Amino acid sequence: MDSINSLLSARGISKRYGPVVALRSADLTVRPGEVHALLGANGAGKSTLVKILSAVFSADSGSVSVHGEQATLRRPSDSVAAGIATVFQDPALIPDLSLSQNLRISSLEPADVLPWLERMNLGNIDFELQVSDVPLAVLRLLDLARALARDPQLLMLDEITAALTTDQVTYVFDLMSEWKEMGRSVLFISHRLGEVLEMCDRATILRNGENVAHLELEGVDEVELVTAMLGEEILKETATRADTGRDFSDQPIVLETRDLSLRDKVVGVSLALRKGEILGLTALEGQGQDELFQVMSGDYRPTSGEMFVDGERLNAWSPYDAIRRGVVLVPADRQQALLPQRSVRENLSIPLYNRPSQWFKLAKDEEERVDRAVKRLDIDVRAGRQAQRLSGGNQQKVTIGRWLASGFTTLLCFDPTRGIDIQTKAQIYDLLREIAAEGASVLLYTSELREISLVCDRALVMYAGRIVSEVDGPTATEAELLSAAHGLSEVPE
């Protein structure tokens, strides 16, 4: 289809950051009244292309047409004027301002987004809350409501579902379908290929910044999509560990909570993590999992209850107290964990410098430790790149890699594979298994239920701030986990 009959046509889009080529003459055509998938592994150029179409970045070369007319996209307001609205991969909100202040910065009022929020069961939101106090999933839906309030012809959604619960994803899909029925279009980016096949009509696939496929999705399966994305045949994800179903009852407990509570968010949580074990945790949004991890990592002080590390009580009044005892956190929001304008190596070495008395000694072996972490995780460090220039998958590797460089005994991982591609997910799965095999322990929260059987030895389910179920990890089914996550005692047939 030529650009005259398209809602949007991008031709020959190229973008370079110093020696790194993000896009190489990429093309994209979106038809009126379709949901179009933009796919590729992390670093393929998807988010760069979205930001060029949103006029956040300027292209080095290429052209963009909207409804057959050449579009000049010099600033974000030009993209909005052309009928394009974007929900970016990370919330486009200023953390230290309230929700209402953020809306006004973008020339909107709470009343403009409230009808859309009501459609997503968020009609009671407090717009005076500071952004930093609002759960990530709510911020993602607020960004969507803000985009919809622009009444765009093309709605671009970059990994919006990655931080959402099943119910919230349904709200988003309903709105996408409505937009399509109105004759408008959606550009949809997701690493959850089942979502792509459920919702999308066509797909454009990028690899290393170049187009490798344009597909009609009817009759296509996940294996075909992955093959196009990665350029090689791979098997569907399965639990392949020979040691699946191991019994850890004879191993020492390395981290334990007893009746741990935080106001009404975490209620009497008792759990025991044993040496070498990967203990999974899952829950619907807002069931206390965020607060539990924040308490265990020292961000919040519990209102009651106790924590123990290797049998000794842990008073984690700050993250440093937990880190000093070997308990480290990979947070949900990797942006909070990174120094975005500093180099990859600087980000990896931060924990090594907690103790000034050791700086001289560390200076001698820092490079070796960081090099080992880079090599083990295959982190992209071309030209000493700033962390903010990395793909989401490489940023996540950095947040994990810093602890590999500094050392730990217990890793608290909160949704570490959210919003990253299938290849990087597999790398992280392998890494967690290696960490456990070497004798460290992992508490893994995941919003993707299928990861429980892929990675975990046991799993706990939270509901209303409590642990309501414990299951065997390798044999856990999504129906079983989802039933418990909704507070149901029986699995629906």
Residue pairs with C-beta under 8 A, 6 or more apart in sequence:
1 29
1 31
2 9
3 9
3 11
3 29
3 65
3 68
4 68
5 31
5 68
6 29
6 30
6 31
6 32
6 65
6 67
6 68
7 30
7 31
7 32
7 66
7 67
7 153
7 154
7 184
7 185
8 28
8 29
8 30
8 53
8 64
8 65
8 66
8 84
8 154
8 185
8 187
9 28
9 29
9 30
9 64
9 65
9 68
10 26
10 27
10 28
10 29
10 49
10 52
10 53
10 62
10 63
10 64
10 65
11 27
11 62
11 63
11 64
11 65
12 25
12 26
12 27
12 61
12 62
12 63
13 23
13 25
13 26
13 27
13 28
13 49
13 52
13 59
13 61
13 62
13 64
14 21
14 23
14 24
14 25
14 26
14 59
14 60
14 61
14 62
15 21
15 22
15 23
15 45
15 48
15 52
15 57
15 59
15 60
15 209
16 22
16 60
17 385
17 389
18 383
19 382
19 383
20 382
20 383
20 385
20 389
21 209
22 45
22 48
22 209
23 45
23 48
23 49
23 52
23 59
23 206
23 209
23 210
24 208
24 209
24 210
25 61
25 62
25 210
26 45
26 49
26 62
26 206
26 209
26 210
26 211
27 204
27 211
28 38
28 49
28 53
28 187
28 204
29 204
29 214
30 36
30 154
30 185
30 187
31 185
31 201
31 202
32 183
32 184
32 185
33 180
33 181
33 182
33 183
33 184
33 185
34 180
34 185
34 186
34 201
34 202
35 176
35 180
35 185
35 186
35 188
35 199
35 200
35 201
36 185
36 186
36 187
36 188
36 200
36 201
36 202
36 203
36 204
37 188
37 189
37 190
37 196
37 200
37 202
37 203
37 204
37 217
38 46
38 49
38 50
38 187
38 188
38 189
38 203
38 204
38 206
39 46
39 189
39 196
39 203
39 204
39 205
39 206
39 225
39 228
39 229
40 46
40 205
40 206
40 207
40 229
40 421
41 207
41 229
41 230
41 393
41 421
41 422
41 423
41 424
42 391
42 392
42 393
42 394
42 420
42 421
42 423
42 424
43 208
43 380
43 390
43 391
43 393
43 394
44 206
44 207
44 208
44 209
44 229
45 206
45 208
45 209
45 210
46 158
46 189
46 206
47 88
47 89
47 158
47 189
47 391
47 392
48 57
48 209
49 206
50 86
50 88
50 156
50 158
50 187
50 189
51 57
51 88
52 58
52 59
52 64
52 73
53 64
53 73
53 79
53 84
53 86
53 156
54 73
54 76
54 79
54 84
54 86
54 88
54 156
55 73
55 74
55 75
55 76
55 77
55 78
55 79
56 76
58 73
58 74
63 70
64 70
64 71
64 73
65 71
66 82
66 83
66 84
66 153
66 154
67 153
71 78
71 82
72 78
73 79
73 82
79 86
80 150
80 152
83 152
83 153
83 154
84 152
84 153
84 154
84 156
85 147
85 148
85 150
85 152
85 154
85 155
85 156
86 147
86 155
86 156
86 157
86 158
87 140
87 143
87 144
87 147
87 155
87 156
87 157
87 158
87 160
88 143
88 158
89 158
89 159
89 189
89 392
89 419
90 333
90 335
91 131
91 136
91 139
91 140
91 142
91 143
92 143
93 99
93 102
93 131
93 139
93 142
93 143
94 101
94 102
94 105
94 131
95 130
95 131
95 132
96 130
96 131
96 132
97 105
97 130
97 131
98 127
98 128
98 129
98 130
98 131
99 110
99 125
99 126
99 127
99 128
99 129
99 131
99 134
99 142
100 109
100 110
100 127
100 128
102 131
103 109
103 110
103 112
103 113
103 127
103 146
106 146
108 146
108 149
110 127
112 149
113 142
113 145
113 146
113 148
113 149
114 123
114 145
116 144
116 145
116 148
116 149
116 175
117 123
117 125
117 141
117 142
117 145
119 171
119 174
119 175
120 141
120 144
120 145
120 168
120 171
120 172
120 175
121 167
121 171
122 138
122 141
122 142
122 145
125 138
125 142
131 139
134 142
135 285
135 286
135 290
136 163
136 332
136 333
137 163
137 164
137 165
137 168
137 285
137 286
140 160
140 163
140 164
141 164
141 168
141 171
141 172
143 160
144 157
144 160
144 172
144 175
147 155
148 155
148 175
152 184
153 184
153 185
154 184
154 185
154 186
154 187
155 176
155 179
155 184
155 185
155 186
155 187
156 186
156 187
156 189
157 172
157 176
157 186
157 187
157 188
157 189
158 189
159 189
159 190
159 191
159 392
159 419
160 172
160 190
161 169
161 172
161 190
161 192
161 195
162 190
162 191
162 192
162 418
162 419
163 332
163 415
163 418
163 419
163 447
164 172
164 285
164 447
165 284
165 285
165 447
166 284
166 482
167 284
168 285
169 195
173 195
173 198
173 199
176 186
176 188
176 199
177 199
179 185
179 186
180 186
188 195
188 196
188 199
188 200
190 196
191 419
191 420
191 421
191 422
191 425
192 448
193 222
193 225
193 226
193 422
194 222
196 203
196 217
196 225
197 217
197 220
197 221
197 222
197 225
200 217
201 216
201 217
202 214
202 215
202 216
202 217
203 213
203 214
203 215
203 217
203 220
203 225
204 211
204 213
204 214
205 211
205 212
205 213
205 214
205 215
205 225
205 228
205 229
206 212
207 228
207 229
207 230
207 231
212 228
212 229
212 231
213 228
215 224
215 225
215 228
222 236
223 233
223 234
223 236
226 234
226 422
227 233
227 234
229 421
229 422
230 422
230 423
234 422
237 422
237 425
237 426
237 450
237 454
238 454
239 453
239 454
239 455
239 474
241 433
244 474
245 457
245 472
245 474
245 475
246 457
248 274
248 275
248 276
248 277
248 457
248 458
249 274
251 274
251 275
251 276
251 277
252 274
252 275
252 310
252 311
253 272
253 273
253 274
253 275
253 308
253 311
254 273
254 274
254 275
254 309
254 310
254 409
254 410
254 441
255 272
255 273
255 296
255 307
255 308
255 309
255 327
255 410
255 441
255 443
256 270
256 271
256 272
256 273
256 307
256 308
257 269
257 270
257 271
257 296
257 305
257 306
257 307
257 308
258 270
258 305
258 306
258 307
258 308
259 268
259 269
259 270
259 304
259 305
259 306
260 266
260 268
260 269
260 270
260 292
260 295
260 296
260 302
260 304
260 305
260 306
260 307
261 267
261 268
261 269
261 302
261 303
261 304
261 305
262 288
262 291
262 292
262 295
262 300
262 302
262 303
263 303
264 465
265 288
265 291
265 465
266 288
266 291
266 292
266 295
266 302
266 465
267 288
267 464
267 465
267 466
268 305
268 466
269 288
269 292
269 305
269 462
269 465
269 466
269 467
270 467
271 279
271 460
271 467
273 279
273 410
273 441
273 443
274 441
275 439
275 441
276 436
276 437
276 439
276 440
276 441
277 436
277 441
277 442
277 457
277 458
278 432
278 433
278 436
278 441
278 442
278 444
278 455
278 456
278 457
278 473
279 441
279 442
279 443
279 444
279 456
279 457
279 458
279 459
279 460
280 444
280 445
280 446
280 451
280 452
280 455
280 456
280 458
280 459
280 460
280 473
281 289
281 292
281 443
281 444
281 445
281 446
281 459
281 460
281 461
281 462
282 289
282 445
282 446
282 447
282 449
282 452
282 459
282 460
282 461
282 462
282 481
282 485
283 289
283 445
283 461
283 462
283 463
283 485
284 463
284 485
284 486
285 447
287 462
287 463
287 464
287 465
287 485
288 462
288 464
288 465
288 466
289 414
289 445
289 462
290 332
290 414
291 300
291 465
292 462
293 329
293 331
293 412
293 414
293 443
293 445
294 300
295 301
295 302
295 307
295 316
296 307
296 316
296 322
296 327
296 329
296 412
296 443
297 316
297 319
297 322
297 327
297 328
297 329
297 412
298 316
298 317
298 318
298 319
298 320
298 321
298 322
298 323
298 327
299 319
301 316
301 317
306 313
307 313
307 314
307 316
308 314
309 325
309 326
309 327
309 409
309 410
310 409
314 321
314 322
314 325
314 327
315 321
316 322
316 325
316 327
319 329
320 354
322 328
322 329
323 351
323 354
323 408
325 409
326 407
326 408
326 409
326 410
327 408
327 409
327 410
327 412
328 351
328 403
328 408
328 410
328 411
328 412
329 412
329 414
330 337
330 396
330 399
330 400
330 403
330 411
330 412
330 413
330 414
330 416
331 337
331 399
331 414
332 414
332 415
332 418
334 392
334 395
334 396
334 398
334 399
335 395
337 399
338 347
338 387
338 388
338 395
338 398
338 399
339 346
339 347
339 350
339 387
340 386
340 387
340 388
341 386
341 387
341 388
342 386
342 387
343 381
343 384
343 385
343 386
343 387
344 374
344 379
344 380
344 381
344 384
344 385
344 386
344 387
344 390
344 398
345 370
345 374
345 381
345 384
347 387
347 398
347 402
348 370
348 373
348 374
348 379
348 398
348 401
348 402
348 405
349 366
349 369
349 370
349 402
349 405
350 402
351 402
351 403
351 405
351 406
352 362
352 366
352 369
352 405
352 406
353 359
353 362
369 405
369 406
370 405
372 404
372 405
373 379
373 401
373 402
373 404
373 405
374 381
374 401
376 401
376 404
376 431
377 397
377 400
377 401
377 404
377 427
377 431
378 397
378 427
379 394
379 397
379 398
379 401
380 390
380 391
380 394
387 395
387 398
390 398
392 419
392 420
393 420
393 421
393 424
394 424
396 416
396 417
396 420
396 424
396 428
397 424
397 427
397 428
399 416
400 411
400 413
400 416
400 428
400 431
403 411
408 440
409 440
409 441
410 440
410 441
410 442
410 443
411 432
411 435
411 440
411 441
411 442
411 443
412 443
413 432
413 442
413 443
413 444
413 445
414 445
415 445
415 446
415 447
416 428
416 444
416 446
417 424
417 425
417 428
417 429
417 446
417 448
417 451
418 447
418 448
420 428
429 451
429 454
429 455
432 442
432 444
432 455
433 455
435 442
436 442
436 457
444 451
444 455
444 456
446 452
446 455
449 478
449 481
449 482
450 478
452 459
452 471
452 473
452 476
452 481
453 473
453 474
453 475
453 476
453 477
455 473
456 473
456 474
456 476
457 473
457 474
458 470
458 471
458 472
458 473
459 470
459 471
459 472
459 473
459 476
459 481
460 467
460 469
460 470
461 467
461 468
461 469
461 470
461 471
461 481
461 484
461 485
462 468
462 485
463 484
463 485
463 486
463 487
464 487
468 484
468 487
469 481
469 484
471 480
471 481
471 484
477 491
479 491
479 492
480 491
483 489
483 490
483 491
483 492
